[in-house]
Amino acid sequence: MSLVRISVVCALVVVTAVAACSDGGKNSVAPRSQQEAVNMPMSNTMGSGSSSTVLGRATFSDPNDQNFNVKRITGDWQMQIKSKPAFDIAVQSIVFQPNGQSGWHTHPGPVFIEVVSGTMTFYQSDDPTCTPIVRTVGQGYLDLGEHAHIARNESGAVAQTIVTYFAPPGAALKIDADNPGNCSF
């Protein structure tokens, strides 16, 4: 998939998630109050040199069918979201100071990360060479969340990301992990 298409998909996911999280519950079935959804813990630790703001969190399910399935085709572009039985979407803004980092962690579901200012570098625990994955303004990064990884601001300037999490209802969105030892930091 081209970088432009990935950026478009990330932007669409973020716009959809923000709209859905702020629609007053008209298009979602939320088993908890809006205040409880916003205050759910994001993680045990946030790493260092970063601050985050939860923009919203909502549960999406179809009360008539536990097999949630949304499909959209526009020309040669397609998108499909399937879940069984339901899922949460949470949107968070994270600001990383120079040398700020997330700490090693995993997620219970996929995470779409959009860099909205600065430059971010991502590392994967399953990469024995610890190869940096660099993303700049307007670029997205898809984190499947399956294995430990870390986000770092190595640029010397402030960076900001908008992060969209897909997770089981009520699940913690970030799960701290031990340093896997494949990187020198």
N, C-alpha and C positions, 0 to 999 in steps of 0.2 A: 504494500500500500504506500502511495507516495506521501511525502512529508506534508504536502498541502492538504491531501485528503485526511490525514491523521489530524492535522490542526483544525480542519473543518468539523470533523467528528467530535473532537474534544470541545470545541466551542459550542456545538449543538448540545452536547451532554450537559455542559455547564449551564447554558441558557435554559434548557429544559428543567434541570434540577433546581435552579434558583426559582424559576417560575412555579414549579410544582411545590417547592417548600414554602412558598409565600402565597399560595392561593386560598388560604383560609380553610383548607380541608375539602374544597369542592371536588377535587379530582383524586383524593386519596382516602384510604381507610386507615386511620391512625388509632391504635388501641390505647394510646396514652395522650395526655394533654400536650399542647404545643410547648408549654414551659418545661415539662419533663423531657420532651424530645430534644430541646435545645441544651438542657443541662446534663444530658447523658455524658459520662466520661469519655474523652477522646483517647486517653492513654494514661499510663502511669507516669511517664516522663516525656518531655518534648525534645530532649536533646539539650543543646546549649546554644545560646545566641539567637534564639528564635522566639517569636510570639505568634499566637494564633487566635483567630476569631471565628467561632462557628456562625455561619450565615443562616443555616437552617438544617433541619432533619425531618424527614417524613417517611411513613411506611406506605408502601404501595402494594395493594392486593386486590384481587377480584373476589368479593364475597360469594359469588355464584360459581366460581371455578378456581380451584387451587392451582391450576396450571396457568400462571400469568404469562401472556404472550402478546406482545405488541410488534407489529411489523409495518414498515413504511417503505414504499418504493416510489421514487421520483426519478423518472427517466432511467438512466443506468446506475443511479445511486440507490443503495439499499441499506436498511438498518433494521435489526431485529433484537428485541430484548425478551428473554425467556427467564422465568424464575418459578421455582416450585418450593414452597407455596407462596411466599411473599418476600419482599426485600425492602430495605431502607436505602434511601439516598440521603447523603449528608454532604453539605458544601461548607468548605472551610477556607479562609484566607490565612496564609502563613507568610510572615515576614522574617527573612533570614538576614541578620547582620553579617558583615564580613567575618569569615571563619565560623559562622554559625552552622549547625548541623542537626539532623533529626535524631541521631542515635540509630543503631541497628534495630530493625523491627520488621514485622510482617503485618499482613492484613487478612481479614476473613474473606475478602472478596476483591474484585478488581478496583483499581484506583486510577482515575484520569487526572493528570497533573498538567496544568497550563502555567507556563512562566509568563507573568504579566510585567515584570521589570527585572532587570539584571540578568545574571547567568547562574544556572544551577548545574551541579555535577552529581550524577547518580552512580552508585557502585553496587554490584550484586555479589552476594556471598558465594554463589556457585560458579563464579568466574575466577579461576586460579591465577590469572594474570592481573586481576584487579584493574581492568581497562575502564577508564572514565567514560561516562556517557554524558555529554555536555548538551544542554538545551539553553537557548537564549529567548529573548522576548518574542512572543508569538508562536513559540514551538511547544508542542505537547509531548508528554511522556506517559506511556501506559505501563502501569505497575500492576502485574497480575496478583501480587501479594503472596505468592506461594512459598517464597523462600526469603530469608533475611536480606535486607538491602539498607542503604543509607543515602540520604540526600545531603549535600554539602554545598555551601556557598564559598567557593575558592577564588572569587573574582576580585575581592578587595572593595566592592561596592555593595550597597544594600540590594537584596533581591526579594521578589515577592512571587508567590504561587497561589493559584486558586485550585483547590483540590476537591474532586468529586468522588466520594466513596460509594460503592455498592456493597451492601452487607446484609447478613441475616437480620431480621427485626431485633432491635435492642442490643445487638452485639457491640462489644468494644471495637472501635475502628482501627486502633493501632495496638499491636502486641509487641512489647519490647523483646529484643533478642540479644543473645550474647554476641560479642565480637567474634566473627568466624575465623579471624586470623589470616585471611588471604590478602589483606591490604596492610601497608606499612604504618598506617595511622591508627 
